[in-house]
Amino acid sequence: MGRIYTVANQKGGVGKTTTAISLGAYLANYGQKVLLVDLDPQSNATACLKIDKHHVRGGTYDVLIGTAPAASYILHNPRLKLSLLPASPALAGAEVELVSELARETRLKKGLEAVIERYDYVIIDCPPSLGLLTLNGLVAAQDGVIVPVQCEYLALEGLTQLNQTLERVREAVFPGLQVRGMVLTMFDARTILSSDVVEEVRRVFGEKVFKTVIPRSVRLAEAPSYGQPISQYAPASQGALAYAALAHEVLEGDGIYIPVPGSPS
């Protein structure tokens, strides 16, 4: 049975989609079978893999509404060794359409049950909000939530709000919901503020914070416009090396040892 991680943070602009795509791409590079699930109506993860969201014939919307199984719409990129359940603008209407439905918060979880055995990892990219779509992503996160944390002033305030949301989800629908880890993103070594945020997040959350820190990177910002993950666009860049290290850290934490290139076997 594959692992399912949800990448979530209600604050926008923290590197959530970049983390979902980059982590997924490097897990695939390390030989894992990976499915990326785009649960954001903005379809950023879909667009970042060079797929026109306006031409998507079906995806997460259809899975949530129940009109078709997930397997019908999964796209596979053999060059990236990465699969995608895409999003389309129709997803924006899913929250309204699901309001009166029973067990509406478990739709994605149930939809993924039929395909999870095909993959080692499923990475779910949530929208920057705390609505029904994100709730579906959290309930589906059987192995935990990965939280990108931008190295800026308001990071801790946002984490407090997210922790409150996670606690409400535990109490209401999913007692086993856990934080797999927090990823410090957009770190700028030139500023004292970035270092202070890293220190404070580590002090408050301890071992829940990944050791890998993702730097602010022009290459990471450019990669989506070329429809490529950073592993393909600029594999030698600092951002790429950081996400490669993060994937390695995730695998080791899951008990999967993958030798680092160039290390003794």
Buried (B, 14 or more C-beta within 10 A) or exposed (E): EBBBBBBBBBBEEBBBBBBBBBBBBBBBBBEBBBBBBBBBBBBBBBBBBEBEBEEBEBBBBBBBBEEBBBEEBBBEBEEBBBBBBBBBEBBBEBBEBBEEEEEBBBBBBBBBEEBBEEBBBBBBBBBBBBEBBBBBBBBBBBBBBBBBBBBBEEBBEBBEEBEEBBEEBBEEBBEEBBBBBBBBBBBEEEEEEBBEBBEEBBEEBEEBBBEBBBBBBEBBBBBBEEEBBBBBBBBEBBBBBBBBBBBBBBBEEBEBEBEEEEEEE
